Amino acid sequence: MGTVLEVRNLVKKYGSKTAVDDISFDIQEGEIFSLLGPNGAGKTTTISILSTLFPPTGGDAAVFGHSVTKEPMEVKRMIGVVPQEIALYDDMTALENLNFWGEMYGLTGKALKTRVQELLEQIGLADRAKERVKTYSGGMKRRVNIAVGLLNKPRLLFLDEPTVGIDPQSRRAILDSVKALNKEGMTVLYTTHYMEEAQELSHRVGIIDHGKLIALGTQAELTAQVGEMDTLILHLGENEDPEHLSQALKALPGVLQANPSDHEVALVTPSAEELLASVVSRANELGIKIHSVDMREPNLEAVFLHLTGRALRD
């Protein structure tokens, strides 16, 4: 396998704010590489630079040896981009959208017609291709958005948060599509803030936060960083205060991290089973009801908690 993408000391600044902070990584041919991090971590800015949309403030990247700063047209010929925002015309049908964007890629005539039909079949919308996009569900729009990124048969596909805001069934269809594309030989750079997506899809994962790449490796390599630590997820009622509970639990022996989110508190601990009784007791003292508890072995969520001290989806 050869190197498809080389990123070296990439920096992007907007005035005094650093959105991408000196990151470097490689992607190998045939790999699904995920950038995992919370909203605002720098994932979309990184994709925008690598797809030649924005110039970097410093550093460079190369796609199949072609610099994104010096040879942007060569790079564009080899990549497909599926942005986080839906890049479709609502008043046009899926067929019309694909024909329009196909022409932007330089496809015409029979080649365009054949490619569009292939993609409509691939995304499962051939029977609804002549309906206006504005009548589609969010998941259907996402699938057409992906098809647009595949029109030019790219050798490297950038997928930026492709499952945000869609129903579980549509998410499942998109994840299965990504795996199928990869099985056919597609190299993929996938960004997400969903730990479970990165775990399911990725050969390797880069964890990014505040513009910095803070960890990089296979899932086994990353979870080894948290050793034998467990993650204990406390599910609270809608009227309970996770912030108040997390602050109280931080004082308990054996609690390394206590991080609140919507109706949950995530704890990192060497032994979830030994800690549980103390946690429930402290919650009862505070009058906070714990509805249910999940115990999880080391995973990417625990790695992020361990490295940053906060939850992945703050």
C-alpha positions in Angstrom: 0.0 0.0 0.0 1.2 3.5 -0.9 0.7 6.8 0.9 -2.4 8.6 -0.4 -2.3 11.7 1.8 0.6 13.3 3.7 -0.2 16.2 6.1 2.7 18.1 7.4 2.6 20.8 10.1 -0.7 22.1 8.9 -1.8 25.4 10.5 -4.8 27.6 10.0 -5.3 30.9 11.8 -8.2 33.4 11.7 -6.8 36.5 13.3 -5.7 35.6 16.8 -7.6 32.3 16.7 -5.8 29.1 15.7 -8.3 26.7 14.2 -5.7 24.0 13.1 -2.6 23.9 15.2 0.4 22.2 13.6 -1.1 18.8 12.8 0.6 16.0 10.8 -0.6 12.6 9.7 -0.6 10.2 6.8 -3.3 8.1 5.2 -2.5 4.9 3.4 -4.2 3.5 0.3 -7.3 1.5 1.1 -7.6 2.9 4.6 -10.6 4.5 6.5 -8.9 7.2 8.6 -11.2 9.0 11.1 -10.7 12.4 12.6 -12.6 12.2 15.9 -13.3 15.2 18.0 -16.1 17.5 19.4 -17.8 20.3 17.5 -15.3 23.1 17.0 -12.2 20.9 17.2 -10.9 21.8 13.7 -12.2 18.9 11.7 -14.1 20.8 9.0 -11.3 23.4 8.7 -8.8 20.6 8.1 -11.0 19.0 5.4 -11.5 22.4 3.8 -7.7 22.9 3.5 -7.1 19.4 2.3 -9.7 19.8 -0.4 -8.1 23.1 -1.5 -11.1 25.2 -0.4 -8.9 27.3 2.0 -5.2 27.9 1.9 -3.3 27.0 5.1 -1.5 29.6 7.2 1.4 27.3 7.5 2.5 23.8 6.5 1.3 21.8 3.5 -0.4 18.5 2.5 0.0 16.3 -0.6 -2.5 14.0 -2.3 -0.7 11.3 -4.2 2.3 13.5 -4.1 0.5 16.7 -5.4 0.7 19.7 -3.1 -2.7 21.2 -2.1 -1.1 24.6 -2.1 1.0 24.4 -5.3 -1.0 21.9 -7.4 -4.7 22.4 -6.4 -6.1 21.4 -9.7 -4.3 18.1 -9.7 -5.6 17.4 -6.2 -9.2 18.3 -7.2 -9.1 15.7 -10.0 -8.3 12.9 -7.5 -10.6 13.7 -4.6 -14.3 13.7 -3.8 -15.7 15.9 -1.1 -18.9 15.4 0.9 -19.4 18.5 3.0 -21.2 18.7 6.3 -23.7 21.1 4.9 -26.1 19.8 2.2 -24.8 21.1 -1.1 -27.9 20.5 -3.2 -30.6 22.6 -4.9 -33.9 21.9 -3.1 -36.1 22.9 -6.1 -34.3 20.4 -8.4 -34.8 16.7 -8.4 -32.0 14.3 -7.3 -31.5 13.4 -11.0 -31.2 17.1 -11.9 -28.8 17.8 -9.1 -26.5 14.9 -10.1 -26.6 15.9 -13.7 -25.7 19.5 -12.8 -22.8 18.6 -10.6 -21.7 16.0 -13.0 -21.4 18.7 -15.7 -19.3 20.7 -13.2 -16.9 17.8 -13.1 -16.8 17.8 -16.9 -18.9 14.8 -17.5 -21.3 14.9 -20.5 -23.4 12.7 -22.7 -23.6 8.9 -22.2 -20.8 8.9 -19.6 -22.7 11.4 -17.4 -26.0 9.5 -17.8 -24.4 6.2 -17.0 -22.6 7.5 -13.9 -25.6 9.2 -12.5 -27.7 6.1 -12.9 -25.0 4.0 -11.2 -25.0 6.4 -8.2 -28.8 6.5 -7.9 -28.8 2.7 -7.8 -26.0 2.8 -5.3 -27.7 5.1 -2.9 -31.1 3.4 -3.2 -32.9 6.4 -4.7 -33.4 5.3 -8.4 -37.1 5.0 -7.9 -37.4 8.6 -6.4 -34.8 10.3 -8.6 -37.4 12.6 -10.3 -38.8 14.0 -7.0 -37.7 17.4 -5.8 -35.0 17.3 -3.2 -37.0 19.5 -0.9 -39.5 16.6 -0.4 -36.7 14.3 0.8 -36.0 13.4 4.4 -32.7 14.5 5.9 -31.2 11.0 5.4 -32.2 10.9 1.8 -30.6 14.3 1.2 -27.4 13.1 2.8 -27.3 10.1 0.5 -27.6 12.4 -2.6 -24.9 14.6 -1.1 -22.6 11.6 -0.9 -23.5 10.6 -4.5 -22.3 14.1 -5.7 -19.0 13.5 -4.0 -18.6 10.2 -5.9 -19.4 11.5 -9.4 -15.8 11.9 -10.5 -14.8 8.4 -9.2 -12.4 9.9 -6.7 -9.3 8.0 -5.4 -9.6 9.7 -2.0 -13.0 10.6 -0.5 -13.5 13.2 2.2 -16.6 12.8 4.3 -17.2 15.6 6.8 -19.8 14.6 9.5 -22.0 12.8 7.0 -24.5 11.5 9.6 -25.3 14.7 11.6 -29.0 15.3 12.1 -30.4 12.2 10.5 -32.5 9.2 11.8 -30.8 5.9 12.9 -32.0 4.0 9.8 -30.4 6.6 7.5 -27.2 6.6 9.6 -27.0 2.9 9.3 -27.4 3.1 5.5 -24.6 5.7 5.2 -22.2 3.7 7.4 -22.8 0.6 5.4 -22.2 2.6 2.2 -18.9 3.9 3.5 -17.8 0.3 4.4 -18.9 -0.9 0.9 -17.0 1.8 -0.8 -13.9 1.0 1.2 -14.2 -2.7 0.4 -14.2 -1.7 -3.3 -10.8 0.1 -2.7 -11.9 3.6 -1.8 -9.6 5.5 0.6 -11.6 7.6 3.0 -11.0 10.5 5.4 -14.0 10.5 7.7 -14.7 13.2 10.4 -17.1 12.6 13.2 -17.9 13.4 16.8 -19.6 10.1 17.3 -17.2 7.6 19.0 -19.2 4.6 17.9 -18.9 5.6 14.2 -15.1 5.9 14.5 -14.9 2.6 16.3 -17.0 0.8 13.7 -15.4 2.2 10.5 -11.8 3.1 11.2 -8.5 1.4 10.5 -6.9 4.2 12.4 -8.2 7.2 14.3 -6.8 10.7 14.9 -8.2 12.4 18.0 -8.4 16.2 17.5 -9.3 18.9 20.0 -8.9 22.7 19.9 -7.1 22.3 16.6 -4.4 19.9 17.9 -4.0 16.3 17.0 -3.7 14.9 20.5 -3.5 11.1 19.7 -3.2 8.9 16.7 -3.2 5.2 16.1 -5.4 2.0 15.8 -8.2 1.6 18.3 -6.1 -1.0 20.2 -3.2 1.4 20.4 -5.3 4.3 21.6 -7.3 2.3 24.2 -4.0 1.0 25.5 -3.3 4.5 26.6 -6.0 4.3 29.3 -4.8 1.0 30.5 -7.3 -0.9 32.6 -9.6 2.0 33.2 -13.3 1.7 32.7 -16.0 4.3 31.8 -19.1 4.4 34.0 -22.1 6.2 32.4 -24.8 7.4 34.8 -28.1 8.1 33.1 -30.2 10.8 34.9 -33.7 12.0 34.7 -34.6 15.1 32.6 -35.0 17.3 35.7 -31.7 16.2 37.4 -28.6 18.3 37.4 -25.6 16.4 35.8 -23.2 19.3 36.5 -24.0 19.3 40.2 -23.6 15.5 40.5 -20.3 15.4 38.5 -18.8 18.0 40.8 -19.7 16.0 43.9 -18.4 12.7 42.4 -15.0 14.2 41.5 -14.2 14.1 45.3 -14.7 10.3 45.5 -11.7 8.0 45.7 -11.2 6.2 42.4 -12.8 8.9 40.2 -10.3 10.1 37.7 -12.7 12.1 35.6 -16.3 13.1 36.0 -17.8 14.8 33.0 -21.5 16.0 32.6 -23.5 16.1 29.4 -27.2 16.0 28.5 -28.8 13.9 31.3 -25.6 11.9 31.8 -22.4 11.9 33.8 -19.4 9.9 32.5 -16.8 8.7 35.0 -13.4 7.3 34.3 -12.2 4.9 37.0 -9.8 2.0 37.4 -12.7 -0.2 38.6 -16.3 0.7 37.8 -17.7 -2.2 39.8 -15.9 -1.2 43.0 -16.9 2.5 42.6 -20.6 2.0 41.8 -21.9 1.7 45.4 -20.2 4.9 46.4 -21.5 6.7 43.4 -25.1 5.7 44.1 -24.8 6.5 47.8 -23.5 10.0 47.0 -26.2 10.6 44.4 -28.8 9.6 47.0 -27.3 12.1 49.5 -27.8 14.8 47.0 -31.3 13.7 46.1 -30.4 12.9 42.6 -31.9 9.9 41.0 -29.8 7.7 38.7 -32.2 5.9 36.3 -29.7 3.4 34.9 -25.9 2.7 34.6 -23.7 1.5 31.8 -20.2 0.1 32.4 -17.9 0.2 29.4 -14.5 -1.2 28.9 -11.8 1.2 27.6 -13.0 2.8 24.3 -12.3 6.0 22.3 -14.6 8.0 24.6 -12.5 7.0 27.6 -9.3 7.9 25.6 -10.7 11.4 25.0 -11.8 11.8 28.6 -8.3 10.7 29.7 -6.5 13.1 27.4 -8.7 16.2 27.7 -10.6 15.8 31.0 -13.9 16.4 29.3 -16.6 14.5 27.4 -16.3 14.0 23.6 -19.7 15.7 23.0 -19.6 18.6 25.4 
